Amino acid sequence: MVFGLSTLFLAVGLGAAPSAVADAEDAAVCTHPSWSNKDSGVDYVRAALEEAPIRTGPNSGCGVVGMARYTDKVYLHCYTYNSAGNTWSHVRAVSIYDGREISGWIWDSNLVDHGSTQLC
């Protein structure tokens, strides 16, 4: 089970955690913008992260569909800007080991080459 810093600090009685940029995104409504496969590029999750969430929409408050690993090929479709002004790419991540596929939105800063170059 994963807990945010706020939960951790509250659990140990230290009060609320300092706010972060992601907090504003979490409070935003999860949107589901249209997308199409406009990009033939491939990217990878940054190795330092090991894995990154693929979500139902381009916002950290959207549900997680699955996790893309740094060894997965991340096929790029297009990108959009979310309500916080961050770019997110719609992707299909494919495991090079077992062929598992996950499609959805990934924050471009989690990718080596920063995602798609084609606007959705």
N, CA, C and O of each residue as an XYZ file, in Angstrom:
480
protein
N       0.850     -1.169      0.000
C       0.000      0.000      0.000
C       0.895      1.231      0.000
O       1.904      1.267      0.704
N       0.533      2.234     -0.781
C       1.324      3.446     -0.912
C       0.606      4.589     -0.214
O      -0.593      4.787     -0.412
N       1.331      5.339      0.597
C       0.777      6.492      1.287
C       1.545      7.728      0.870
O       2.755      7.658      0.658
N       0.870      8.854      0.747
C       1.523     10.120      0.451
C       2.202     10.659      1.696
O       1.998     10.149      2.797
N       3.003     11.685      1.517
C       3.701     12.287      2.653
C       2.727     12.854      3.672
O       2.985     12.776      4.874
N       1.612     13.423      3.220
C       0.633     13.978      4.162
C       0.129     12.899      5.102
O       0.014     13.117      6.308
N      -0.173     11.722      4.537
C      -0.655     10.608      5.349
C       0.414     10.174      6.339
O       0.122      9.909      7.505
N       1.656     10.101      5.867
C       2.757      9.686      6.728
C       2.934     10.663      7.885
O       3.034     10.241      9.037
N       2.972     11.970      7.594
C       3.158     12.956      8.651
C       1.997     12.959      9.632
O       2.210     13.097     10.837
N       0.783     12.811      9.143
C      -0.369     12.773     10.037
C      -0.334     11.535     10.924
O      -0.707     11.584     12.096
N       0.118     10.427     10.349
C       0.161      9.178     11.108
C       1.137      9.268     12.273
O       0.919      8.654     13.318
N       2.211     10.029     12.098
C       3.192     10.129     13.174
C       3.019     11.407     13.989
O       3.849     11.726     14.840
N       1.934     12.138     13.724
C       1.606     13.305     14.540
C       2.410     14.549     14.250
O       2.550     15.405     15.124
N       2.942     14.674     13.054
C       3.746     15.839     12.727
C       2.963     16.918     12.000
O       3.534     17.941     11.622
N       1.686     16.715     11.799
C       0.876     17.704     11.080
C       0.929     17.467      9.590
O       1.417     16.434      9.132
N       0.435     18.408      8.848
C       0.363     18.265      7.392
C       1.732     18.453      6.759
O       2.562     19.219      7.248
N       1.945     17.750      5.678
C       3.188     17.885      4.923
C       3.157     19.191      4.148
O       2.080     19.709      3.853
N       4.317     19.729      3.817
C       4.356     20.946      3.011
C       3.693     20.700      1.665
O       3.767     19.601      1.115
N       3.044     21.734      1.141
C       2.385     21.563     -0.148
C       3.433     21.490     -1.241
O       4.541     22.009     -1.105
N       3.058     20.837     -2.322
C       3.938     20.694     -3.475
C       3.137     20.995     -4.725
O       1.908     21.065     -4.689
N       3.834     21.169     -5.818
C       3.177     21.462     -7.085
C       2.181     20.372     -7.438
O       1.102     20.663     -7.954
N       2.527     19.123     -7.168
C       1.639     18.014     -7.502
C       0.323     18.088     -6.741
O      -0.692     17.590     -7.229
N       0.314     18.698     -5.552
C      -0.920     18.802     -4.777
C      -2.003     19.550     -5.542
O      -3.175     19.178     -5.483
N      -1.622     20.594     -6.255
C      -2.596     21.359     -7.038
C      -3.171     20.491     -8.137
O      -4.362     20.574     -8.438
N      -2.336     19.661     -8.739
C      -2.806     18.749     -9.776
C      -3.752     17.715     -9.204
O      -4.774     17.408     -9.818
N      -3.430     17.170     -8.038
C      -4.263     16.141     -7.427
C      -5.679     16.636     -7.183
O      -6.638     15.870     -7.274
N      -5.805     17.915     -6.875
C      -7.118     18.471     -6.581
C      -7.931     18.722     -7.849
O      -9.151     18.874     -7.784
N      -7.262     18.764     -8.997
C      -7.948     19.027    -10.258
C      -8.794     17.825    -10.669
O      -8.519     16.683    -10.303
N      -9.819     18.125    -11.432
C     -10.689     17.071    -11.943
C      -9.932     16.275    -12.998
O      -9.188     16.849    -13.793
N     -10.113     14.975    -13.010
C      -9.477     14.129    -14.009
C     -10.204     14.316    -15.340
O     -11.399     14.040    -15.447
N      -9.484     14.781    -16.336
C     -10.060     14.967    -17.664
C      -9.667     13.808    -18.566
O      -8.715     13.082    -18.280
N     -10.397     13.640    -19.641
C     -10.114     12.572    -20.609
C     -10.137     13.165    -22.014
O     -11.082     12.942    -22.772
N      -9.089     13.924    -22.363
C      -9.067     14.566    -23.674
C      -8.959     13.547    -24.808
O      -8.475     12.432    -24.617
N      -9.417     13.953    -25.983
C      -9.307     13.059    -27.135
C      -7.838     12.957    -27.546
O      -7.046     13.866    -27.299
N      -7.498     11.856    -28.165
C      -6.134     11.632    -28.608
C      -6.186     10.764    -29.865
O      -7.190     10.109    -30.141
N      -5.107     10.771    -30.608
C      -4.958      9.870    -31.750
C      -3.474      9.560    -31.912
O      -2.621     10.257    -31.364
N      -3.182      8.527    -32.655
C      -1.802      8.093    -32.828
C      -1.149      8.901    -33.948
O      -1.184      8.509    -35.114
N      -0.554     10.032    -33.577
C       0.076     10.944    -34.532
C       1.593     10.826    -34.550
O       2.243     11.408    -35.419
N       2.162     10.095    -33.621
C       3.609     10.062    -33.419
C       4.115      8.640    -33.620
O       3.514      7.690    -33.118
N       5.214      8.487    -34.351
C       5.790      7.149    -34.550
C       6.965      6.900    -33.609
O       7.679      5.908    -33.752
N       7.165      7.800    -32.648
C       8.311      7.703    -31.754
C       8.154      6.692    -30.630
O       7.053      6.251    -30.300
N       9.303      6.342    -30.055
C       9.376      5.435    -28.909
C      10.213      6.134    -27.841
O      11.203      6.795    -28.153
N       9.814      5.986    -26.596
C      10.540      6.577    -25.476
C      10.661      5.513    -24.391
O      10.173      4.395    -24.558
N      11.302      5.852    -23.295
C      11.490      4.928    -22.175
C      11.340      5.691    -20.867
O      11.635      6.884    -20.800
N      10.881      5.003    -19.834
C      10.829      5.578    -18.492
C      12.266      5.790    -18.026
O      13.132      4.952    -18.277
N      12.516      6.894    -17.359
C      13.859      7.172    -16.843
C      14.292      6.042    -15.905
O      13.542      5.645    -15.013
N      15.495      5.536    -16.110
C      15.999      4.398    -15.335
C      16.031      4.689    -13.841
O      15.805      3.785    -13.036
N      16.305      5.919    -13.458
C      16.369      6.270    -12.034
C      15.027      6.053    -11.345
O      14.981      5.828    -10.135
N      13.942      6.119    -12.097
C      12.606      5.911    -11.525
C      12.243      4.434    -11.426
O      11.445      4.050    -10.571
N      12.816      3.609    -12.284
C      12.510      2.188    -12.428
C      11.137      1.950    -13.034
O      10.999      1.095    -13.908
N      10.112      2.687    -12.594
C       8.779      2.566    -13.179
C       8.028      3.878    -12.960
O       8.371      4.678    -12.090
N       6.989      4.072    -13.779
C       6.177      5.289    -13.673
C       4.731      4.932    -13.977
O       4.471      4.049    -14.794
N       3.781      5.612    -13.326
C       2.367      5.292    -13.536
C       1.844      5.760    -14.890
O       2.172      6.847    -15.367
N       1.027      4.912    -15.487
C       0.241      5.289    -16.659
C      -1.173      5.465    -16.140
O      -1.712      4.584    -15.469
N      -1.777      6.612    -16.453
C      -3.050      7.002    -15.851
C      -4.176      7.098    -16.874
O      -3.949      7.087    -18.083
N      -5.400      7.193    -16.350
C      -6.588      7.283    -17.198
C      -6.733      8.653    -17.847
O      -7.475      8.793    -18.820
N      -6.051      9.652    -17.338
C      -6.086     11.006    -17.879
C      -4.785     11.715    -17.575
O      -3.974     11.208    -16.800
N      -4.567     12.886    -18.173
C      -3.300     13.606    -18.023
C      -3.229     14.463    -16.757
O      -3.113     15.687    -16.823
N      -3.299     13.808    -15.628
C      -3.310     14.514    -14.350
C      -2.947     13.524    -13.252
O      -3.386     12.375    -13.300
N      -2.169     13.930    -12.277
C      -1.753     13.007    -11.212
C      -2.914     12.551    -10.337
O      -2.772     11.583     -9.590
N      -4.054     13.222    -10.413
C      -5.234     12.803     -9.668
C      -6.053     11.744    -10.383
O      -7.014     11.224     -9.814
N      -5.697     11.414    -11.611
C      -6.423     10.388    -12.374
C      -5.983      8.994    -11.930
O      -4.871      8.811    -11.434
N      -6.859      8.027    -12.113
C      -6.566      6.652    -11.713
C      -5.389      6.057    -12.466
O      -5.115      6.428    -13.608
N      -4.699      5.134    -11.820
C      -3.553      4.453    -12.421
C      -4.034      3.192    -13.130
O      -4.685      2.336    -12.531
N      -3.700      3.092    -14.419
C      -4.034      1.916    -15.222
C      -3.011      0.815    -14.958
O      -3.359     -0.363    -14.876
N      -1.761      1.206    -14.830
C      -0.669      0.268    -14.597
C       0.641      1.034    -14.530
O       0.667      2.262    -14.614
N       1.717      0.295    -14.380
C       3.035      0.911    -14.270
C       3.888      0.526    -15.475
O       3.957     -0.644    -15.853
N       4.538      1.525    -16.074
C       5.503      1.282    -17.146
C       6.878      1.165    -16.503
O       7.266      2.009    -15.695
N       7.603      0.128    -16.858
C       8.952     -0.078    -16.322
C       9.985      0.580    -17.234
O       9.707      0.851    -18.402
N      11.170      0.833    -16.698
C      12.208      1.491    -17.494
C      12.683      0.628    -18.654
O      13.302      1.145    -19.584
N      12.412     -0.665    -18.625
C      12.790     -1.552    -19.722
C      11.703     -1.657    -20.795
O      11.951     -2.204    -21.869
N      10.512     -1.145    -20.518
C       9.407     -1.211    -21.486
C       9.641     -0.233    -22.637
O      10.220      0.838    -22.454
N       9.182     -0.622    -23.822
C       9.135      0.320    -24.938
C       7.857      1.125    -24.770
O       6.773      0.557    -24.639
N       7.981      2.441    -24.773
C       6.826      3.321    -24.599
C       6.543      3.980    -25.956
O       7.213      4.932    -26.357
N       5.530      3.445    -26.647
C       5.152      3.963    -27.965
C       4.310      5.221    -27.778
O       3.296      5.213    -27.080
N       4.750      6.292    -28.411
C       4.130      7.600    -28.235
C       3.006      7.812    -29.243
O       3.132      7.444    -30.411
N       1.906      8.408    -28.784
C       0.781      8.720    -29.669
C       0.691     10.228    -29.915
O       0.729     10.669    -31.063
N       0.573     11.018    -28.850
C       0.480     12.481    -28.931
C       0.565     13.029    -27.507
O       0.568     12.265    -26.541
N       0.633     14.354    -27.381
C       0.695     14.952    -26.042
C      -0.361     16.040    -25.892
O      -0.915     16.540    -26.871
N      -0.621     16.389    -24.636
C      -1.517     17.494    -24.307
C      -0.982     18.205    -23.075
O      -0.096     17.701    -22.385
N      -1.531     19.377    -22.811
C      -1.233     20.118    -21.584
C      -2.368     19.881    -20.599
O      -3.537     19.897    -20.982
N      -2.029     19.662    -19.327
C      -3.084     19.525    -18.319
C      -3.382     20.883    -17.692
O      -2.816     21.899    -18.095
N      -4.270     20.894    -16.707
C      -4.704     22.145    -16.076
C      -3.574     22.879    -15.356
O      -3.673     24.084    -15.125
N      -2.503     22.169    -14.998
C      -1.354     22.791    -14.334
C      -0.298     23.259    -15.336
O       0.725     23.819    -14.944
N      -0.548     23.031    -16.642
C       0.393     23.445    -17.674
C       1.489     22.444    -17.963
O       2.422     22.751    -18.705
N       1.399     21.238    -17.387
C       2.389     20.193    -17.629
C       2.013     19.382    -18.861
O       0.832     19.210    -19.163
N       3.026     18.884    -19.574
C       2.734     18.048    -20.739
C       2.681     16.579    -20.345
O       3.495     16.088    -19.564
N       1.697     15.900    -20.911
C       1.492     14.471    -20.719
C       1.320     13.841    -22.090
O       0.676     14.422    -22.964
N       1.886     12.667    -22.286
C       1.746     11.950    -23.553
C       0.808     10.770    -23.398
O       0.811     10.079    -22.379
N      -0.002     10.551    -24.439
C      -0.787      9.317    -24.486
C       0.134      8.277    -25.104
O       0.755      8.523    -26.138
N       0.221      7.111    -24.467
C       1.211      6.105    -24.852
C       0.638      4.691    -24.784
O      -0.449      4.449    -24.259
N       1.424      3.773    -25.342
C       1.201      2.338    -25.157
C       2.551      1.771    -24.751
O       3.494      1.787    -25.542
N       2.653      1.270    -23.524
C       3.902      0.691    -23.020
C       3.851     -0.819    -23.213
O       2.860     -1.467    -22.876
N       4.929     -1.369    -23.760
C       4.990     -2.805    -24.039
C       6.225     -3.390    -23.366
O       7.337     -2.897    -23.553
N       6.019     -4.445    -22.581
C       7.124     -5.130    -21.908
C       7.942     -5.909    -22.929
O       7.390     -6.641    -23.750
N       9.262     -5.746    -22.874
C      10.124     -6.510    -23.770
C      10.285     -7.952    -23.287
O      10.823     -8.792    -24.008
N       9.822     -8.237    -22.074
C       9.963     -9.576    -21.513
C       8.749    -10.459    -21.732
O       8.888    -11.613    -22.139
N       7.548     -9.927    -21.465
C       6.361    -10.785    -21.550
C       5.275    -10.251    -22.479
O       4.198    -10.842    -22.569
N       5.541     -9.136    -23.176
C       4.584     -8.596    -24.128
C       3.404     -7.858    -23.506
O       2.517     -7.408    -24.231
N       3.372     -7.723    -22.191
C       2.278     -7.019    -21.511
C       2.177     -5.611    -22.067
O       3.194     -4.957    -22.299
N       0.936     -5.134    -22.285
C       0.705     -3.796    -22.821
C      -0.187     -2.980    -21.888
O      -1.146     -3.497    -21.314
N       0.144     -1.703    -21.748
C      -0.653     -0.769    -20.950
C      -0.779      0.513    -21.768
O       0.216      1.036    -22.270
N      -1.994      1.010    -21.899
C      -2.210      2.266    -22.624
C      -2.812      3.306    -21.694
O      -3.601      2.983    -20.807
N      -2.433      4.551    -21.908
C      -2.970      5.648    -21.119
C      -2.048      6.846    -21.189
O      -1.279      6.996    -22.139
N      -2.126      7.701    -20.180
C      -1.381      8.956    -20.132
C      -0.219      8.867    -19.150
O      -0.364      8.336    -18.049
N       0.944      9.394    -19.560
C       2.121      9.418    -18.697
C       2.694     10.835    -18.689
O       2.737     11.504    -19.721
N       3.130     11.280    -17.521
C       3.735     12.603    -17.385
C       5.063     12.597    -18.128
O       5.904     11.730    -17.890
N       5.259     13.562    -19.029
C       6.440     13.583    -19.886
C       7.755     13.668    -19.119
O       8.775     13.191    -19.617
N       7.767     14.249    -17.942
C       9.005     14.335    -17.154
C       9.472     12.976    -16.647
O      10.607     12.847    -16.188
N       8.610     11.959    -16.723
C       9.008     10.606    -16.329
C       9.705      9.859    -17.464
O      10.182      8.741    -17.268
N       9.766     10.466    -18.645
C      10.333      9.804    -19.817
C      11.700     10.381    -20.180
O      11.955     11.570    -19.988
N      12.570      9.528    -20.702
C      13.936      9.914    -21.064
C      13.947     11.092    -22.039
O      14.646     12.080    -21.815
N      13.174     10.987    -23.118
C      13.165     12.034    -24.145
C      11.951     12.953    -24.038
O      11.631     13.666    -24.990
N      11.288     12.944    -22.917
C      10.190     13.861    -22.582
C       8.949     13.720    -23.455
O       8.235     14.699    -23.673
N       8.682     12.512    -23.958
C       7.398     12.221    -24.577
C       7.233     12.618    -26.022
O       8.193     12.898    -26.740
N       5.970     12.630    -26.423
C       5.591     12.877    -27.812
C       5.923     14.301    -28.252
O       5.986     15.225    -27.441
N       6.132     14.449    -29.555
C       6.352     15.771    -30.152
C       5.122     16.241    -30.922
O       5.128     17.327    -31.503
N       4.065     15.423    -30.927
C       2.859     15.737    -31.699
C       1.701     16.075    -30.765
O       1.319     15.264    -29.921
N       1.147     17.269    -30.917
C       0.014     17.697    -30.103
C      -1.229     16.888    -30.466
O      -1.501     16.653    -31.643
N      -1.979     16.465    -29.455
C      -3.196     15.672    -29.699
C      -4.256     16.495    -30.435
O      -5.341     15.988    -30.722
